[in-house]
Amino acid sequence: MKTKNAIMLLVFCNLFWAGNFIVSQVVMDEITPFDLTYIRWLASLVFLFIIAQIIEKPDWKHAAKNWKYLLGMGISGIILYNLFLYSALTLTSSINASIVTALNPGLLVLLSAIILKERITKIQTIGVFVSLFGVLVVITEGNIFQILSVNYNAGDLIMILAILAWSGYSIFGKMMTTVKPITATALSSTLGVLIMTPFAIREGIPITSMSMQALIGILFIVLFPSLGSYIFWNVGVKSIGASRSGVFLNLIPVFTALISTLLGNPATMVQIIGGLFVFTGVYMTTGMLERRLNKYQTT
């Protein structure tokens, strides 16, 4: 695929993920975070298996032998991440949530160094703390020097739990090297849904009482953030590489802010400043700054 086309796919991929922050807040006016998590992944399962079979043609029996890692992915990435994310969005703004999410690459690098013993440089370490400072600016509403006395928004704190859960999902995925990504998503989603099903049966899922607006919102979440984004992401990574694709994740807070502004909820100056710190930290943590510096030194 041409680089231009891959870039367009990655742009739309992150636009859809940003849309998830906005649309899910509307849907959760009628259902709980658990309901939305369960419906989202239950509805996505059939599509995921079909897409995995067409694109990756996996050996399902071999993939199932990695059930321990898949179970870890199902619990951390399918259940906990989504429950924390949607719970956070009932208590904080979509812009705040997306900025906290931007801490994810740096946190993943740090946890990979601790758990997987991957090498981390001084610049990457500094980048983690720069990103963390940016998140603290956002969740303290700029009162960074009163960090111990600030009344924190519970939603922002829950978003930190969400990115910890996503980092766990990513770590399990890195440990499992023999299963392709869409196949792993299909199987881990299956395990996540199976774990949630008894609770869903006991509590009931209020599909029949939902408005048409909420149903359309769920359809959007299933088709675009759950399926479209994942396919576009994998195609983009395959075409231009993981490191170059990772830069596009910074578009999520940007798109979220733009959509929120169009809907009448513009970003505040504190959110903009905090976001800039987070983006700078991500730029350092992902190794992009070092590669650029090394390029200049060799020319």
SEKOLMI-117948 format. One line per field, with one value per residue (C-alpha): y, z, x; residue number from 1. Coordinates in nm, 4 decimals. Example, Ala and Ser with C-alpha at 12.3 -4.5 7.8 and 13.67 -1.06 7.14 Angstrom:
BEGIN
py	-0.4500	-0.1060
pz	0.7800	0.7140
px	1.2300	1.3670
vexti	1	2
***
This chain:
BEGIN
py	0.0000	0.3535	0.5584	0.8253	0.5733	0.4205	0.7662	0.8334	0.5054	0.5940	0.9375	0.7848	0.5146	0.7752	0.9874	0.6871	0.6266	0.9918	0.9492	0.6694	0.9207	1.1488	0.8985	0.6728	0.9643	1.0036	0.6295	0.6100	0.8482	0.5346	0.2354	0.1533	0.1210	-0.2563	-0.2737	-0.0765	-0.2853	-0.6107	-0.5064	-0.3565	-0.6690	-0.9205	-0.7476	-0.7255	-1.0940	-1.2328	-0.9582	-1.0055	-1.3792	-1.3232	-1.0461	-1.2520	-1.5498	-1.3379	-1.1288	-1.3527	-1.7086	-1.8246	-2.1705	-2.1405	-2.4493	-2.3199	-1.9759	-2.1248	-2.2846	-1.9326	-1.9157	-1.7806	-1.4721	-1.4408	-1.4578	-1.1837	-0.9731	-1.0412	-0.9360	-0.6338	-0.4960	-0.6044	-0.5933	-0.3628	-0.1059	-0.0537	-0.0518	0.2050	0.4117	0.4293	0.4823	0.7697	0.9300	0.9525	1.1718	1.3726	1.5403	1.3523	1.5946	1.5227	1.1492	1.1606	1.3645	1.1154	0.8377	1.0028	0.9015	0.5424	0.5086	0.6399	0.4211	0.1188	0.1848	0.2119	-0.1052	-0.2939	-0.2014	-0.3207	-0.6361	-0.7442	-0.6069	-0.4019	-0.1334	0.2218	0.5250	0.8373	1.0476	0.7983	0.8016	1.1817	1.1641	0.9474	1.2087	1.4964	1.3184	1.2515	1.6206	1.7090	1.4728	1.6231	1.9712	1.8542	1.6622	1.9365	2.1997	2.3817	2.3797	2.1629	2.3120	2.2311	1.8680	1.7346	1.9703	1.9581	1.7894	1.5578	1.4661	1.0971	1.0427	1.1576	0.9177	0.6314	0.7086	0.6433	0.2992	0.2573	0.3200	0.0878	-0.1816	-0.1094	-0.1293	-0.4717	-0.5733	-0.4564	-0.6381	-0.9657	-0.9071	-0.8562	-1.1780	-1.3697	-1.3595	-1.6427	-1.5156	-1.2406	-0.9265	-0.9543	-1.3224	-1.2345	-0.9639	-1.2044	-1.4733	-1.2375	-1.0634	-1.4018	-1.4793	-1.1323	-1.1701	-1.5195	-1.3841	-1.0992	-1.3120	-1.4496	-1.0947	-0.9750	-1.2536	-1.1784	-0.8021	-0.7981	-0.5741	-0.3085	-0.3189	-0.2896	0.0225	0.2116	0.5037	0.5026	0.7572	0.5219	0.2242	0.4235	0.5252	0.1613	0.0694	0.3429	0.2122	-0.1442	-0.0616	0.2174	0.2286	-0.1489	-0.2842	-0.0083	0.1453	-0.1888	-0.2953	0.0460	0.0400	-0.3016	-0.2099	0.1158	-0.0531	-0.3146	-0.0452	0.2191	0.0502	0.0616	0.3587	0.5886	0.4714	0.5379	0.9104	0.9180	0.8243	1.1865	1.2731	1.1223	1.4179	1.6611	1.5083	1.4780	1.8474	1.9451	1.7377	1.8706	2.2274	2.1704	2.0430	2.3558	2.2328	2.3851	2.2865	2.5072	2.6656	2.4264	2.1281	2.2676	2.3295	1.9898	1.8235	1.9869	1.8472	1.5014	1.5135	1.6299	1.3438	1.0928	1.2279	1.1626	0.8299	0.6645	0.7244	0.9690	1.2482	1.0222	0.9017	1.2609	1.3613	1.0607	1.1506	1.5004	1.3661	1.1330	1.4009
pz	0.0000	-0.0772	0.2203	0.1457	0.1679	0.4884	0.6467	0.5530	0.7155	1.0352	1.0435	1.0181	1.2689	1.5362	1.4352	1.5078	1.8428	1.9313	1.8328	2.0892	2.3682	2.2458	2.1394	2.4440	2.6744	2.4895	2.5000	2.8730	2.9428	2.8990	2.9900	3.2321	3.1491	3.1966	2.9504	2.6869	2.7306	2.7006	2.4022	2.2208	2.2308	2.1968	1.8781	1.7519	1.7963	1.4742	1.2662	1.4355	1.3610	0.9981	0.9521	1.1218	0.8966	0.5810	0.6627	0.8864	0.8127	1.1614	1.3034	1.5674	1.7621	1.7898	1.8925	2.1631	2.3266	2.4358	2.6508	2.9583	2.7726	2.5924	2.9259	3.0615	2.7554	2.7908	3.1565	3.1290	2.7831	2.7103	3.0558	3.2847	3.0282	2.8878	3.2278	3.3593	3.0388	3.0262	3.4025	3.3763	3.0949	3.3207	3.5589	3.3473	3.0070	2.6930	2.6390	2.9820	2.9270	2.5879	2.7251	3.0093	2.7498	2.5648	2.8585	2.7409	2.5133	2.7835	3.0524	2.8254	2.7641	3.1398	3.2245	2.9401	3.0927	3.4367	3.3418	3.0113	3.0909	2.7715	2.7463	2.8288	2.7728	2.9849	2.7333	2.7355	3.1165	3.1176	2.8588	3.0894	3.3630	3.1210	3.0086	3.3696	3.4501	3.1638	3.2969	3.6456	3.4973	3.3484	3.6481	3.8979	3.6645	3.6617	4.0399	4.0087	4.3167	4.5329	4.4298	4.7799	4.8526	4.5191	4.5037	4.2090	3.9576	4.0169	3.6428	3.5738	3.8374	3.6934	3.3502	3.5010	3.6022	3.2444	3.0914	3.3477	3.2342	2.8686	2.9424	3.0955	2.7802	2.5692	2.7879	2.7558	2.3810	2.3654	2.5593	2.3047	1.9913	1.7880	1.7515	1.5045	1.6368	1.4959	1.5924	1.9436	1.9656	1.8539	2.1066	2.3983	2.3297	2.3375	2.6797	2.8054	2.6870	2.8398	3.1775	3.1598	3.0349	3.3749	3.5128	3.2011	3.2337	3.6017	3.5589	3.2104	2.9181	2.8497	2.4697	2.4215	2.6352	2.4581	2.2281	1.8590	1.9297	2.1760	1.9393	1.6569	1.8979	1.9849	1.6149	1.5562	1.8427	1.7082	1.3431	1.3723	1.7000	1.7525	1.3978	1.1548	1.3714	1.4489	1.0841	0.9734	1.2518	1.1532	0.7848	0.8723	1.0979	0.8309	0.5659	0.7435	1.0667	1.4332	1.5375	1.2620	1.3184	1.6922	1.6270	1.4961	1.8414	1.9353	1.7053	1.9490	2.1952	1.9008	1.7272	2.0586	2.1287	1.7758	1.7935	2.1422	2.0189	1.7280	1.9820	2.1926	2.4510	2.3556	2.5249	2.8084	2.8229	3.1042	2.8863	2.5939	2.8072	2.9762	2.6407	2.4999	2.7890	2.7303	2.3562	2.4229	2.6670	2.4192	2.1506	2.3843	2.5206	2.1867	2.0846	1.8055	1.9587	1.9887	1.6304	1.5080	1.7173	1.5911	1.2345	1.2785	1.4350	1.1411	0.8759
px	0.0000	0.1188	0.2377	-0.0227	-0.3069	-0.1670	-0.1506	-0.5130	-0.6182	-0.4299	-0.5931	-0.9400	-0.8427	-0.7721	-1.0699	-1.2933	-1.1226	-1.1784	-1.5424	-1.5688	-1.4996	-1.7782	-2.0439	-2.0112	-2.0969	-2.4269	-2.5011	-2.4328	-2.7165	-2.9301	-2.7115	-2.4315	-2.0595	-2.0946	-2.3854	-2.1947	-1.8785	-2.0704	-2.2841	-1.9847	-1.7715	-2.0534	-2.1652	-1.8053	-1.7196	-1.8669	-1.7071	-1.3688	-1.3602	-1.4602	-1.2007	-0.9281	-1.0042	-0.9947	-0.6849	-0.4720	-0.5997	-0.4945	-0.4402	-0.7130	-0.6034	-0.2480	-0.3736	-0.5966	-0.2906	-0.1952	-0.5088	-0.3287	-0.2076	-0.5419	-0.7237	-0.4974	-0.5762	-0.9484	-0.9582	-0.7290	-0.8046	-1.1602	-1.3215	-1.1217	-1.0067	-1.3546	-1.5251	-1.2767	-1.2945	-1.6723	-1.7009	-1.4516	-1.6511	-1.9571	-1.7537	-1.5088	-1.4951	-1.4038	-1.1134	-0.9653	-1.0060	-0.8339	-0.5401	-0.4871	-0.5027	-0.2132	0.0075	-0.0289	0.2797	0.5123	0.3631	0.3895	0.7594	0.8171	0.6242	0.7929	1.1286	1.0178	0.8261	0.9818	1.3302	1.3294	1.5966	1.4896	1.7121	1.7510	1.5598	1.2714	1.2661	1.2535	0.9754	0.7630	0.7853	0.7173	0.3993	0.3034	0.3523	0.1174	-0.1484	-0.1098	-0.1604	-0.4900	-0.6279	-0.5275	-0.6760	-0.3433	-0.2940	0.0147	0.1843	-0.1177	-0.1170	-0.1859	-0.4760	-0.6593	-0.9997	-0.9441	-1.2099	-1.2800	-1.3200	-0.9634	-0.8294	-1.0350	-0.8839	-0.5408	-0.6688	-0.7931	-0.4513	-0.2906	-0.5356	-0.4555	-0.0849	-0.1467	-0.3331	-0.0389	0.2148	0.0224	0.0093	0.3870	0.4433	0.2367	0.4506	0.2986	-0.0601	-0.1457	-0.3175	-0.6705	-0.6838	-0.5666	-0.8330	-1.1056	-1.0068	-0.9387	-1.2711	-1.4440	-1.2958	-1.3877	-1.7470	-1.7748	-1.6633	-1.9159	-2.2078	-2.3247	-2.3407	-2.5212	-2.7791	-2.8336	-2.8685	-3.0216	-2.9248	-3.1936	-3.1777	-3.5551	-3.5828	-3.3049	-3.3764	-3.2932	-3.0182	-2.8476	-2.8795	-2.7211	-2.4439	-2.3737	-2.3739	-2.1151	-1.8962	-1.9131	-1.8459	-1.5916	-1.3866	-1.4085	-1.3714	-1.2759	-1.0049	-0.8454	-0.8292	-0.6992	-0.4402	-0.3061	-0.2901	-0.1134	0.1415	0.2119	0.2604	0.4718	0.5850	0.4863	0.7005	0.5738	0.2162	0.2432	0.2797	-0.0757	-0.2103	-0.1482	-0.4384	-0.6920	-0.6917	-0.6739	-0.9764	-1.1613	-1.1026	-1.2130	-1.5305	-1.6076	-1.5541	-1.7933	-2.0470	-2.0050	-1.7509	-1.4135	-1.0879	-0.9645	-0.6195	-0.5207	-0.6170	-0.4159	-0.1043	-0.1297	-0.1805	0.1335	0.3389	0.1905	0.2661	0.6228	0.6734	0.5334	0.7683	1.0618	0.9408	0.8720	1.2334	1.1491	1.3605	1.6642	1.6310	1.6137	1.9168	2.1136	2.0187	2.1563	2.4772	2.5434	2.4899
vexti	1	2	3	4	5	6	7	8	9	10	11	12	13	14	15	16	17	18	19	20	21	22	23	24	25	26	27	28	29	30	31	32	33	34	35	36	37	38	39	40	41	42	43	44	45	46	47	48	49	50	51	52	53	54	55	56	57	58	59	60	61	62	63	64	65	66	67	68	69	70	71	72	73	74	75	76	77	78	79	80	81	82	83	84	85	86	87	88	89	90	91	92	93	94	95	96	97	98	99	100	101	102	103	104	105	106	107	108	109	110	111	112	113	114	115	116	117	118	119	120	121	122	123	124	125	126	127	128	129	130	131	132	133	134	135	136	137	138	139	140	141	142	143	144	145	146	147	148	149	150	151	152	153	154	155	156	157	158	159	160	161	162	163	164	165	166	167	168	169	170	171	172	173	174	175	176	177	178	179	180	181	182	183	184	185	186	187	188	189	190	191	192	193	194	195	196	197	198	199	200	201	202	203	204	205	206	207	208	209	210	211	212	213	214	215	216	217	218	219	220	221	222	223	224	225	226	227	228	229	230	231	232	233	234	235	236	237	238	239	240	241	242	243	244	245	246	247	248	249	250	251	252	253	254	255	256	257	258	259	260	261	262	263	264	265	266	267	268	269	270	271	272	273	274	275	276	277	278	279	280	281	282	283	284	285	286	287	288	289	290	291	292	293	294	295	296	297	298	299
***
